[in-house]
Amino acid sequence: MSNMNVADESAMDLGVFLAAIESARHAIFVTNSDGLIEYINPAFSQVTGYSAQEALGAKTSILRSGVMTAEYYQDLWSQLLAGNSWSESITNRRKNGELYEAWQIISPITDEAGRPLKFVVIQEDVTERVQTERALTELSQEYEIVFTNTQDAIFLLSVEQESPDAEVVFRFLRLNATHEELTGFTTRQVRGKTPTEVVGAELGGELCANYRRCFDSRETVVYDEVLDLPAGRRTWRTRLSPVIDAAADRVVQIIGTARDITLEERLKNDQQFFFEVSPDLFAILTPDRRFQQASPAWAPLMGWEPSTLIGHLVTEYVHPDDINSTIDALSAVNEASPFGVFEARFRTQGGEYRWTSWNIKCPSVDGMIYAVARDVEENKRLQARLIQMSTVDQLTGISNRAQGSVDLHREAERVQRHGGKLSLIMCDIDHFKQVNDNYGHAVGDEGLQNTAHVIEKQLRTTDFFARWGGEEFVVILPDTDRDGAVVFAERLREAVETTRAANNIALTISLGVAEYSPNEDPERDLLSRADRALYEAKETGRNRVCVAS
């Protein structure tokens, strides 16, 4: 039996509690009733940039961003002084002047009479999540604009199947405005209904047969169909694309895009007139993939006069990296499988390449291929921009924290699976607030860019480099032990020290080094140890390298 008494147990519990607060990833601080800071945990310094020496005894107003209104703070203090807790998102300012978003919870500690004595504040830095949500909101808005304003009829179907052997049920979820106008149906009329319930058993069965082809193949299906609907008889070129739930490994929705080609069908016997009026890039290709005919739209959109294309192989104008996929798509269409779709970069008359999306058809045994291409360059740029926004730091051009975290976890998993070494360097620009205060944020930004460039030049091709926040960077060193990482860190320190930034400013960095242990969490443990070593380097004089135990 243990001889530990109640006091000992209480002391131990308090020690565990304090250790948990000290190692927490969220910023935690305690103020008195006047708002003077009396305690901070290490995460507070990581989030705000203020050391314990700078923060303790200071008012919480050192974090004010100027974004929140005076009424906000009046309401906050009236609630707290009344003994109530407060939880809400807030925009604060770090020591270096950078704004950050935080979700904070403030809880009062009261006396027996209910009067607040102290306030405990917990803040979670949600800056990157807020930025990502804003980017996704902007993308969603752009998608909604396209969905609402496109000239194609778009519809969304849900796919229901209770078991692998059960019947597949398709139900309409949404129609865009063009679909409603051209078909005579509204979203309100069809939402939640099956095709049979909307258009009857015969036509509904034909629609479901095509939907089932998309469901079974799990690939895009393109076909022409003639439909008698409330708005009249029309001929449609319909494209069905499956939406696959990766976790469940099944098709859960189908996105349908239908283009009204009634006019095209009417003009089939007057092909030249059809070519003249179409805004898309039309072409007829011979069985050996040469242009036999091209529509006038090739001139304004791609710079090629139609007559200059005749007789040339279509692959002469396709980007070298896209030639094989183009040939594969053109070779796959035949009388039995007459439709095909592909994307390729096409060379303009000016020599640049633009992304194009192709629909091709080979309807007869003569092997002639009828092709319709559309310029989708802007869509591709939007996709590339969104990917860049989510992975690249916009100021320095290196990886952002989200991508750096992905790289770190991937390399840690590699060590766990295959062995080897992995080290991490966390570095921070010394006295960076003084640069911003003395020279302005524009010069400070140039200093950040210059430091990132200097460090990046020292890296090996196998290393990873990310801006972790503010003036803090992380270098991930695969196949490197602690001693090697220390040597590498000294090289980085010397490179920055001997390079001048904007306005001939001499910057230095402090660095913390830690070697990864396979039994630890890479972000919670490895980063924390490197950060503590960095903190030691800054506390013992800066412009030096310290190593985590």
C-alpha positions in Angstrom: 0.0 0.0 0.0 1.2 3.6 -0.7 1.8 6.0 2.2 0.9 9.0 0.0 -1.5 11.3 1.9 -4.3 13.5 0.5 -2.0 16.6 0.3 0.6 14.6 -1.7 -2.2 13.4 -4.1 -3.5 16.9 -4.5 0.0 18.2 -5.2 0.5 15.5 -7.8 -2.9 16.2 -9.4 -2.0 19.9 -9.5 1.4 19.1 -11.1 -0.3 17.0 -13.8 -2.8 19.7 -14.4 -0.1 22.4 -14.7 2.0 20.1 -17.0 -1.1 19.7 -19.2 -1.6 23.4 -19.5 2.1 24.0 -20.2 2.1 21.4 -23.0 -1.2 22.5 -24.5 -1.2 23.6 -28.1 -3.8 26.4 -27.4 -2.7 29.7 -26.0 -3.8 29.9 -22.3 -3.3 32.9 -20.1 -4.7 34.3 -16.8 -5.5 37.9 -16.0 -6.6 39.7 -12.9 -9.9 41.6 -12.8 -8.2 44.7 -14.3 -7.1 42.8 -17.4 -3.4 42.5 -16.4 -1.8 39.3 -17.5 -0.5 37.2 -14.6 0.3 33.8 -16.3 0.9 32.5 -19.9 1.7 29.0 -21.1 4.4 28.4 -23.8 1.7 28.2 -26.6 0.8 31.8 -25.8 4.3 32.9 -26.9 4.1 30.7 -30.0 0.8 32.2 -31.1 1.3 35.8 -30.2 5.0 36.3 -30.4 5.2 37.8 -26.9 7.6 36.2 -24.5 6.7 35.7 -20.8 8.9 38.7 -19.9 7.0 40.9 -22.3 3.5 39.7 -21.5 3.4 39.3 -17.8 2.1 42.4 -16.2 0.9 43.9 -19.5 -2.7 44.5 -20.3 -4.5 42.3 -22.7 -4.8 45.3 -25.0 -1.4 44.4 -26.4 -3.3 41.8 -28.5 -5.9 44.3 -29.9 -6.0 44.4 -33.6 -8.0 47.5 -34.2 -10.5 45.4 -36.1 -12.9 44.6 -33.3 -15.2 47.5 -32.3 -15.3 49.3 -29.0 -18.9 48.0 -28.5 -17.5 44.5 -28.8 -15.1 45.0 -25.9 -17.7 46.8 -23.8 -20.1 43.9 -24.2 -17.3 41.4 -23.4 -16.3 43.2 -20.2 -19.9 43.7 -19.0 -20.5 39.9 -19.4 -17.2 39.0 -17.6 -17.6 41.4 -14.7 -21.1 40.0 -14.2 -19.5 36.6 -13.7 -20.5 35.1 -17.0 -18.3 33.2 -19.4 -17.6 34.4 -22.9 -16.8 32.5 -26.1 -16.5 33.9 -29.6 -14.2 34.4 -32.5 -11.9 37.4 -32.4 -9.3 39.0 -34.6 -6.1 39.8 -32.6 -2.7 41.1 -33.6 0.6 39.3 -33.0 3.7 41.0 -31.7 5.1 41.3 -35.3 1.9 43.1 -36.4 0.4 40.2 -38.2 -3.4 39.7 -37.7 -4.6 36.3 -36.6 -8.1 34.7 -36.0 -8.7 33.0 -32.7 -11.6 31.2 -31.1 -11.4 32.2 -27.5 -13.2 31.1 -24.3 -13.0 33.3 -21.2 -14.0 32.0 -17.8 -14.1 34.1 -14.6 -12.9 32.8 -11.3 -15.1 34.4 -8.6 -15.1 34.8 -4.9 -17.8 33.6 -2.6 -19.9 36.7 -3.4 -19.7 36.0 -7.1 -17.2 38.9 -7.8 -14.7 38.1 -10.5 -11.1 37.8 -9.2 -9.3 36.5 -12.2 -10.1 35.4 -15.8 -8.8 32.3 -17.6 -8.5 32.7 -21.3 -8.1 29.9 -23.8 -7.4 30.8 -27.5 -7.2 28.5 -30.5 -5.4 30.0 -33.5 -7.8 29.3 -36.3 -6.3 31.7 -38.9 -5.5 29.1 -41.5 -8.9 27.4 -41.1 -10.7 30.8 -41.6 -8.5 31.6 -44.6 -9.3 28.1 -46.1 -13.0 28.5 -45.4 -13.0 31.9 -47.1 -11.2 30.4 -50.2 -13.8 27.6 -50.3 -16.6 30.1 -49.9 -15.2 32.1 -52.9 -14.9 28.9 -54.9 -18.4 27.9 -54.0 -19.7 31.3 -55.0 -17.9 31.0 -58.4 -19.3 27.5 -58.8 -22.8 28.8 -58.0 -22.4 31.6 -60.6 -21.4 29.0 -63.2 -24.2 26.7 -62.2 -26.8 29.4 -62.4 -25.6 31.3 -65.5 -24.3 28.6 -67.8 -26.2 28.1 -71.1 -26.1 24.3 -70.6 -28.9 22.5 -68.7 -27.5 21.0 -65.5 -29.2 18.6 -63.2 -28.1 16.7 -60.1 -29.2 13.2 -59.2 -28.9 11.2 -56.0 -28.1 7.5 -56.2 -29.6 5.2 -53.7 -28.9 1.5 -53.2 -29.6 -0.3 -50.0 -27.4 -3.3 -50.7 -25.2 -4.4 -53.6 -28.0 -6.6 -54.9 -30.8 -4.1 -54.4 -32.3 -2.0 -57.1 -30.6 1.3 -57.9 -32.9 4.3 -57.4 -32.2 7.7 -59.0 -33.8 10.9 -57.7 -33.6 14.4 -58.9 -32.0 16.9 -56.5 -31.6 20.1 -58.4 -32.0 21.8 -61.8 -30.3 25.0 -62.9 -32.2 27.9 -64.5 -31.4 26.9 -68.0 -32.7 23.4 -67.4 -35.9 24.8 -66.0 -36.4 27.1 -68.9 -35.7 24.6 -71.7 -37.6 21.6 -70.2 -40.5 23.2 -68.4 -39.8 21.5 -65.1 -38.8 23.3 -61.9 -36.6 22.1 -59.1 -39.6 22.3 -56.8 -41.6 19.9 -59.0 -38.9 17.2 -59.4 -36.9 17.3 -56.2 -36.8 13.9 -54.5 -38.7 12.2 -57.3 -37.6 9.4 -59.6 -37.5 9.9 -63.4 -40.5 7.6 -63.7 -42.5 9.7 -61.3 -41.6 12.9 -63.3 -42.1 11.8 -67.0 -43.8 8.4 -66.8 -42.7 4.8 -67.0 -41.7 4.6 -70.6 -39.5 7.7 -70.9 -38.4 7.4 -67.2 -37.1 3.9 -68.0 -35.1 5.2 -70.9 -33.6 7.9 -68.7 -32.7 5.5 -65.9 -31.1 3.1 -68.4 -28.5 5.9 -69.2 -28.1 6.8 -65.6 -27.4 3.1 -64.8 -24.7 3.0 -67.5 -22.9 5.9 -65.7 -23.4 4.2 -62.4 -22.1 0.8 -63.6 -19.1 2.1 -65.5 -18.2 4.7 -62.8 -17.1 6.9 -65.8 -18.4 9.8 -67.8 -21.1 8.8 -70.3 -22.0 11.0 -73.3 -25.0 10.4 -75.6 -27.6 12.1 -77.7 -31.3 11.8 -76.8 -34.6 13.2 -78.1 -37.1 14.1 -75.3 -40.7 15.2 -75.4 -41.0 17.4 -72.4 -43.5 20.2 -71.2 -41.4 22.9 -73.0 -41.5 20.8 -76.3 -39.5 18.3 -78.2 -35.7 18.8 -78.1 -32.6 16.9 -79.0 -30.0 16.9 -76.2 -26.3 16.0 -76.0 -26.1 14.8 -72.4 -23.0 14.2 -70.4 -23.3 12.2 -67.1 -20.4 12.3 -64.6 -20.4 10.1 -61.5 -19.6 11.5 -58.0 -17.8 8.8 -56.1 -17.6 8.6 -52.3 -14.0 7.5 -51.8 -14.6 6.2 -48.3 -17.7 4.1 -49.3 -16.2 3.3 -52.8 -19.5 3.9 -54.5 -21.3 6.3 -56.8 -23.5 8.6 -54.6 -24.5 11.2 -57.1 -24.6 11.9 -60.8 -24.0 15.3 -62.4 -25.8 15.7 -65.7 -25.0 18.4 -68.2 -27.2 18.6 -71.3 -26.8 20.8 -74.2 -29.7 21.6 -76.5 -28.5 20.4 -79.9 -31.9 20.6 -81.6 -30.7 23.3 -83.9 -27.6 21.3 -84.7 -29.7 18.4 -85.8 -31.9 20.6 -87.9 -28.8 22.0 -89.6 -27.2 18.6 -90.2 -27.9 18.7 -93.9 -26.4 22.2 -94.2 -23.1 21.5 -92.5 -21.3 24.6 -93.7 -23.9 26.9 -92.3 -23.8 25.1 -89.0 -20.0 25.6 -88.9 -20.4 29.3 -89.6 -22.8 30.0 -86.7 -21.3 27.8 -84.0 -19.1 29.6 -81.4 -17.4 26.3 -80.5 -14.3 24.8 -82.2 -15.8 22.2 -84.6 -13.7 19.9 -86.8 -14.1 16.8 -88.9 -11.0 14.5 -88.7 -10.1 11.7 -91.1 -9.5 8.2 -89.8 -5.8 9.0 -89.6 -6.6 12.0 -87.4 -6.0 14.8 -90.0 -8.2 17.9 -90.2 -10.7 17.6 -93.1 -12.8 20.6 -92.1 -12.6 23.2 -89.4 -15.2 25.8 -88.3 -14.5 29.6 -88.5 -14.3 29.8 -84.7 -10.7 28.5 -84.9 -9.5 31.9 -86.1 -10.7 34.2 -83.3 -10.2 31.6 -80.5 -6.9 29.9 -81.5 -5.6 32.2 -84.2 -5.7 29.5 -86.9 -7.5 30.2 -90.2 -9.5 27.0 -90.9 -7.8 26.5 -94.3 -4.3 26.3 -92.7 -5.4 23.3 -90.6 -6.7 21.2 -93.4 -4.5 18.1 -94.1 -2.5 18.5 -90.9 -2.5 15.9 -88.1 -4.4 17.2 -85.0 -1.4 16.0 -82.9 0.8 18.5 -84.6 -0.9 21.2 -82.5 -1.2 19.2 -79.2 1.2 19.7 -76.3 3.9 17.0 -76.2 2.8 15.8 -72.8 -0.8 15.4 -74.0 -0.2 13.6 -77.3 -0.5 10.1 -76.0 -3.8 10.7 -74.2 -5.2 12.4 -77.3 -4.2 9.5 -79.5 -5.7 7.1 -77.0 -9.0 9.0 -77.0 -9.3 9.3 -80.8 -8.4 5.6 -81.2 -11.0 4.5 -78.7 -14.1 5.9 -80.7 -15.6 3.6 -83.3 -19.1 2.5 -84.5 -19.6 0.3 -81.4 -18.4 3.0 -79.0 -19.0 6.2 -80.9 -18.4 8.8 -78.2 -15.3 10.1 -76.5 -14.2 12.9 -74.3 -10.7 14.2 -73.4 -8.8 17.3 -72.5 -5.5 18.5 -74.1 -3.4 21.7 -74.4 -3.7 23.0 -78.0 -1.1 25.3 -79.6 -2.4 28.7 -80.8 -1.1 30.5 -83.8 1.0 32.7 -81.4 2.8 29.7 -80.0 1.2 29.4 -76.6 -0.8 26.4 -75.4 -4.4 26.7 -74.1 -6.4 23.9 -72.4 -9.3 22.6 -74.5 -12.0 20.1 -73.7 -13.1 17.8 -76.6 -16.2 15.8 -77.3 -15.7 13.5 -80.2 -18.0 11.1 -82.1 -17.4 8.5 -84.7 -20.9 7.6 -85.9 -20.3 5.5 -89.0 -18.0 2.8 -90.4 -16.1 5.3 -92.6 -14.1 6.2 -89.5 -14.6 10.0 -89.8 -14.4 11.7 -86.4 -16.6 14.7 -85.6 -15.1 16.8 -82.9 -16.2 19.8 -80.8 -13.7 21.6 -78.6 -14.1 24.3 -76.1 -11.5 26.6 -74.6 -11.3 25.8 -70.8 -8.0 27.7 -70.1 -9.6 30.0 -67.5 -11.2 27.0 -65.6 -7.7 25.4 -65.5 -6.1 28.6 -64.2 -8.8 28.8 -61.5 -8.1 25.2 -60.4 -4.4 25.8 -60.3 -4.8 29.0 -58.4 -7.0 27.3 -55.7 -4.4 24.5 -55.3 -1.6 27.1 -55.0 -3.7 29.1 -52.4 -4.1 26.0 -50.3 -0.4 24.9 -50.3 1.8 27.9 -50.9 2.6 30.9 -48.7 1.5 33.9 -50.7 4.3 36.2 -49.4 7.4 34.0 -49.6 6.4 31.5 -52.3 7.4 28.5 -50.2 5.1 25.9 -48.7 2.6 27.2 -46.1 2.0 25.7 -42.7 -0.8 23.3 -44.0 1.5 21.9 -46.7 4.4 21.8 -44.3 2.3 19.7 -41.9 1.4 17.3 -44.7 5.1 16.9 -45.6 6.1 16.4 -42.0 3.5 13.7 -41.3 4.4 11.9 -44.6 8.1 11.8 -43.8 7.4 10.7 -40.2 5.2 7.9 -41.6 8.0 6.9 -43.9 10.4 6.6 -41.0 7.9 4.5 -39.0 7.5 2.1 -41.9 11.0 1.8 -43.3 13.3 3.1 -40.6 15.9 5.8 -41.2 16.4 9.2 -39.7 14.5 12.4 -39.7 15.3 15.8 -38.2 13.5 19.1 -38.0 14.8 22.7 -37.7 12.6 25.4 -36.4 14.0 28.9 -37.0 12.8 32.4 -36.2 14.1 35.8 -37.4 15.6 37.7 -34.5 14.1 41.1 -33.4 11.8 41.1 -36.4 9.3 43.4 -34.7 12.0 46.1 -34.6 12.4 45.8 -38.4 8.6 46.4 -38.8 8.6 49.2 -36.3 11.6 51.0 -37.7 11.3 50.4 -41.4 7.6 49.5 -42.0 5.9 46.3 -42.9 6.8 46.6 -46.6 10.5 46.3 -45.7 9.7 43.6 -43.2 8.0 41.6 -45.9 11.1 42.0 -48.1 13.1 40.8 -45.1 10.9 37.7 -44.8 11.2 37.0 -48.5 14.9 37.4 -48.5 15.4 35.2 -45.5 13.2 32.5 -47.1 15.2 32.7 -50.3 18.6 32.5 -48.5 17.5 29.4 -46.6 15.9 27.8 -49.7 19.2 28.1 -51.6 20.9 26.0 -48.9 18.4 23.1 -49.1 18.9 19.7 -50.7 16.4 18.5 -53.3 15.1 16.0 -50.7 14.4 18.6 -48.0 11.1 20.4 -47.3 10.7 24.1 -46.3 7.6 25.9 -45.0 6.7 29.2 -43.4 5.1 28.2 -40.1 3.7 31.6 -39.2 4.9 35.2 -38.9 8.7 35.2 -39.1 9.0 31.5 -38.2 10.1 28.8 -40.6 10.4 25.0 -40.5 13.0 22.9 -42.3 12.3 19.1 -42.6 15.5 17.0 -43.2 14.9 13.4 -44.3 17.7 10.9 -43.8 19.4 13.3 -41.3 20.3 12.6 -37.7 20.6 15.2 -35.0 24.3 15.9 -35.5 23.8 16.3 -39.2 20.9 18.7 -38.6 23.0 20.8 -36.2 25.7 21.2 -38.9 23.0 22.1 -41.4 21.4 24.6 -39.0 24.7 26.3 -38.5 25.1 26.6 -42.2 21.7 28.2 -42.4 22.5 30.6 -39.6 25.7 31.7 -41.2 24.1 32.2 -44.6 21.4 34.5 -43.2 23.9 36.4 -41.0 26.2 37.1 -44.0 23.4 38.3 -46.3 21.9 41.7 -46.3 18.1 42.2 -46.7 16.3 45.3 -48.0 17.7 48.7 -46.9 21.0 46.8 -46.2 19.5 45.4 -43.0 21.4 42.7 -41.3 19.1 39.9 -40.1 19.9 36.9 -38.0 18.0 33.8 -37.0 17.7 31.6 -34.0 17.3 27.9 -34.6 16.0 24.9 -32.7 17.0 21.3 -33.8 15.2 18.1 -32.9 15.5 14.5 -34.2 12.4 12.5 -34.7 11.7 9.5 -32.6 9.3 7.0 -34.3 7.2 6.6 -31.1 6.2 10.3 -31.0 3.6 12.4 -32.8 5.5 14.5 -35.3 3.5 17.7 -34.9 2.6 17.5 -31.2 6.0 16.2 -29.9 8.7 16.8 -32.5 7.7 20.3 -33.2 7.2 21.1 -29.5 10.8 19.9 -28.8 12.2 21.9 -31.7 10.2 24.9 -30.5 11.5 24.6 -27.0 15.1 24.5 -28.4 14.3 27.6 -30.5 13.0 29.3 -27.4 16.2 28.5 -25.6 18.3 29.9 -28.5 16.4 33.2 -28.3 16.5 33.4 -24.5 20.3 32.7 -24.4 21.3 35.5 -26.9 19.8 34.8 -30.3 21.6 34.1 -33.6 22.5 30.6 -32.4 21.5 27.0 -32.7 20.2 25.0 -29.7 19.4 21.3 -29.7 16.4 19.6 -28.1 17.1 16.7 -25.7 
